[in-house]
């Protein structure tokens, strides 16, 4: 996927064996917009589940499985690519 904005990095990682589409804003964008991004995502997608600390390679541990969106200190994790794309369209 081509991005309009190089300040948002995308990748795919797995939670409980399922792919999640990640968006990681650069540090500058996080400093300026992180609270706004979290609030917007919560309005659009509902409750944002926080990660349980601990990551081994590309497999992440979470308290509740099958959530639509997770957030950690630097990234948004979207279960559906369409949700990730909606986020990118808004914030790019």
PyMOL commands that set and color helices and strands:
alter all, ss='L'
color gray80, all
select helices_A, chain A and resi 27-45+81-91
alter helices_A, ss='H'
color red, helices_A
select strands_A, chain A and resi 8-15+18-25+49-56+59-62+69-71+76-78
alter strands_A, ss='S'
color yellow, strands_A
deselect
rebuild
show_as cartoon
